[in-house]
Amino acid sequence: MLQNIKRPTLLLDRAKCLSNIRLMAEKAKKHNLIFRPHFKTHQSAAIGEWFRNEGVEAITVSSVQMAQYFALHGWQDITISFPVNIREISEINQLVAQIHLNLLVESPEVVHFLKHNLTSSAGIFIKIDTGLHRSGIDPADLIMIEKIIEAIQQSDKMIFRGFLTHAGHTYGSKNKNDILIIHRQSLDQMAGLKNAFSEFQPLISIGDTPSCSIADDFSGADEIRPGNFAFYDMMQAEAGSCTPGQIAVALICPVVASYPKRSEHVIYGGAIHLSKDSIRYSNGLASFGRIAIFNGNHWQILPEGNEVISVSQEHGIVKLQQEFYDSFIPGGLMAVIPIHSCLTAHLIKQYLTLDGEFISMMLSNNN
């Protein structure tokens, strides 16, 4: 397998991925939660079947296009966890005619549009902002929320399902305690809405991987939607969401140049492969990926300080501690553990498993 790698290749450890899926499915079952995993991380019909084998029947996606792809591969219960884009109403109507589809709204204007343009029934979640401040309604804005629910109730094509949030600010946490504090705050805010609108029996849907990975109290929640947990990455490991041994993907990159005086190598693996997501250590060092040694069967993650320190389009500049520097030479291969595996997977578009199987992903289409 090694001799055939010529350009950045995303390796997938199937055993680790299957273990991650199984552990999360068991946690959801233990807490009596609906398990609706987010498929934006892997974006692969083949990997989707690994979830189905663990009893998963309902999934989350991040776009209409992704919903179309997984509907074509037999998934019949899909939530699009992204605010409705009314310009895609024809595609939405094709989906609602075929599957059980849940849509995400956060304004009366969009609900009004759906009332007059949906051709078949769809479930509707109201997006709540519990602290990420990316999208969603402030949970304290009960007047706005009530207005939206009333508008949904006036339509025979919309079924109010409940409240959905993504506490994505856990991704910036430095330790497990910070994650659990955000998790508890988010659950408390959602519980307040569940009580305020109890007459509608709303479902509470939460979703971030850090909380779902380490929390053991989901009181008030009905559904979890983690996605990154299937692969994990260095961002999750640094926050304590997983152990380094649970990370299931590594980008294998050719070494193209070496600079011994700087203790640096240059790899064929830059921003268009790894993304520009980074983490910053307490010493101020920014990392775009942790280096690992790959022997063809598994990778060994090196200690902190062995990092991709800079990326441009195709280039990655790697700084290594002296004891590891001579492990790599031009023409050799270097493994990089992604900072954010979702983005790396999206950029690479396919996987190579450790047993030599290529697994494809959905292809982007911007038309």
N, C-alpha and C positions, 0 to 999 in steps of 0.2 A: 504493500500500500504506500509506504513512504516514497519509493522511487517514482511513483506516478504523480506525486503532488508537485505542481509547477507554479501555482499561484495561490493566493489566500483561500484556504479551505476550512469550512466550519465542521469540526469533528463533534459528533454526538455520542456520548456514552449512554447507550440504551438502558443498561441496567440501572444507572443512577437516575435517569429520567423516570423509568417505571417505578422505582422506589419512591421518588418524590410524589408522583401521582397517587400512589397507593396510600402513603402516609396522610396526604391531605384529604383523600376520600374517606379514610377511616376517621379522621378528626371531625369531618362534617357529620358523619353518621353518629359518632359519639355524642355530639351536641345537638342532634336532631335538627340539623340545618339542611336546607336545600343546597346542593353543591352544583353551582352553575359556573364552571371555570371559564376564564377569559382565554380565548384562543388567539389573541393578537400576538402572543409571544412566539408560538411555533408556526402558525398560519399554514398548517399542513394537514391534508386529509388523512394521510397515513398515520401521523402521530395522533390525530383525533381518534383513531380507532383504539389506541392504547387507553384513552380515557373511557371509551365506550366499554371496553373490557373490564373496567372497574365499576361499571354500573351507571356511568354518567349518561343522562338523557337530555339535559338542557344545558345550553352553552351561552357564552357572552362573546360578542365580537365588537370591533371598534369602527366599522364602516358598513354601508349598504353593500358595497362590493364584496366584503368578507362574508356578509350574510348570504349573498347569492352563491358564493363559492361553496360554503358549507351546506347550504340547502341542497345544492346539486349532489352533494355527497351523503345525503340521507338524514341530515339533522333537521328535525321538525319543530324544535322549540328553541328559539333564538332571541336573545335580547341584544339590541344594538345600543351599546353603552356610550353613546355620543349624541349630542343634541340633534334633533331632526333637522336635516338640511332640506328645506321645502323644494329646492330645485331638483331633488331626486324623487319626487312624488310618483312618477310613473314606475320607477324601479321598486319603490316601496309598495305600490299597489300590486305589482306582480308577485312580490313576496307574500303579502297578506292573503292573497288568493290561494297560496300553496301551503303555507306553514303557519304555526302559531308564532307570531312576531310581537315582541315588546319594543316600544319606542320610548324615547327619553325627551321630555319637554321641560321648559323652564320659563315660558312666557304665555300669556293669554293669546297673543297674536298667532303663535304657532298652533295652539289648540284650535283657534277659530279657523285657521287654514285647513287643518286636518278634518274638522267637522264638515267642511264643504267639499273636500277633495278625496278623502279616503273612500275606497270602493268596497272594502271588506273590513271586518272587525280586527282591531289591534289592541293589545294591552298597552297601557300607558303608565310609565313611572315618572314621577316628578323628581328632577335632579336637585339635590340639596348640597349646599356648600358647607361642610363642617370644618373648614380651616385651610384647605388647599388654595382657595381663591383663584381657581382656574375657570370654573363655570358652576352654575347652580344658584339656587335661591338661598338667601340667609334663612336659617331655621327659625329665627325670631320674627320673620315677616309673615305672620299668620294670615294677615289680610290678603296678601298676594297669593299665598298657597290656597286659601279658601276660594278665592276668585277662580283660580285655575281648576280646582276640583269641580266647582259648580259648572264651569264651561265643559269639562269632560263629561259630566253627568247629563248634559243636555244633548249629547250625541248618541245615536244608536250604533255608531261604528267604533266608539272608544270605550274601553273597559279600564277603569282606574284600578291599577294594581298595587300602588303604594309609593314608597319613597326610596330613592337610591342615592348612595353617596360613595365617593372614593376618597379616602383619607390619605391621599398620595403624599402629604407632607411627612409621613413616616419615613419616606425614602431619604430624607435629610437628617434622620436621627443618627446619633453617634453610639447609642447603646440600647439594650433591650428595655431598660426602664423608660427611656424617652418614648419608645414605640408604644409601650403599654399605657403611658399617660395619654398620648394622642388617641389611642384606641378607645380608652374609657371615655374621654371627652366626646368623641364622635358618637359612641353608643348612647351616651346620656342625651345628646342633642336629638338623636333620632328617636329615642324613647319618648321624649317630650312631644314630638309630632305624632307618634303612634297613639299617645294618650289624648292629645288634643283633637284628633280626627278618628277616634276609635269607632265611631258609628259606621265608618267606611271599611273597617277591618283591613287596614293597609299592611302590606308586607314591608319589612325593612330589609333592604339589600345593601350589604357592605362589600368592600372588595380588595383592599390593598394586601399584597403578599406579606410585608413585614408583620402586620397585625395577625393575619390568618395563620402565619407560621409559628408565632411564639405565644400568642394569647391562649388562655384556657378558660376565659369567661366571655361568652357571647350573649349574655342575657339581654333580651330585647331584640336581637337580630333573628331573622327568619332565613336568610340566604347569604352565602358568601360567593364572591366572584374573583378569587385570586387568579393570576395568570403566570407571572414571572417564576413562581415556585417550581414549575416543571423543569426549568433549567437552572435557576438561580444565577448569580454572578458575583463579581467582587464588591459591588455596592451593597448587596444583601449580606455578604459575608462580613464586611466591615461593620455593618449595623448590628450584627448578631442574629439576623434572621435565619441564617443557615450556617453550617460548618463549611470550610473550604472543600471538604470531601464530598459534599452534596452537589457541587457545581458540575453540571452535566455537559457543558459545551466548552470548547477551546478552539481558537482560531489558529490554524497552522500556517505560518508565514515563512517564505524563503528569506534567508539572510543574503543581502546583496552587497554590503560593504561593511568594513570594520575600521575602527579608529582607536587603536590601543592607548594612545596618549590621553584620550578622553574617557576611556572605558565605555565606549559606545559602539553599538552596531546600528546599521540601517536595515530595516526589513521592508519587504514588499507587503505592506499592510498599513494603510493610512486611514484618513477620515472617512473615505467612501467604503471602508470595510469595518472599521471599529466604531464609527461615529465620533463626535467630539465631546461626548459625555465624559466626565472625569470625576475623580474623587481627590480630595486634598488631605494629606496626612498632617499630623500635629507639627511636624518639622517644616511644613510649608510646601513640601514636594507634591506636585500635581501628577496624577497617574491616569493614563488613558488605557491602561491594561497591565495586569500583573504577568510576569514572565513565568513560564513553566518549561521543564524539560520533557520532551515526548520521545518515547522509545519505540513507538509502533503499537503498543498494547495499552499503555496508560500514560497519563501525564503527572509529573510531580511539580506542584506549585512551589516556587522559590520564596524565600522570606521577603518581607517588606523591604523596599529599597532596590528591587530588581523590576524595573517598570518601563513601560512605554512613556516617555516624558514629553513627547511632542508628536503631533500628527499634522501632515498636510494632505493633499489629495491622495497620493499613492504611497508616500513615505511615512514610515514610523521610525522615530529615533528612540533607541533603547539604551537605557543606562543600567549597567550591571555592577554588582559588587565584584571586586577583583577575583575572589575565589571561584566565581561562576563564569567569568568573562571568556576563558579559553574553552568553555564547553561548546562554543558556537563559532563557526567560520563561514565566510561567504560560500554559497552553494549548499549550506546546510539548512536545516529547518528549526524554527523556534515556535513554541506554543505561547499564545497570548490568551489569558483568561479575561474575557470582556468585562468592562465596567458595567455595561447595561446590555444584557444578552438579547433583549427584545429588539433593540435597534440593530445590533450586529446581525442577528438572524434575518431581519427584514432586508438589510443591505446585501447579504450574501445570496439569499434566495434558495439555497439547498443545503442539505446536510450529508455528511459522510459518516456512517457509523463505524465504530471500532472494528466491526467484522466485515467492513468493506462494502456495505450497501449504501447506494445513493438514495436519499429521500427528498422528493421535490416539495416546493411550497407553491402557494397561489402566486400568480404573476400580477404585477401592478398594471393597471390600465387607467390612464388619465383622460381617456376620451369621454 
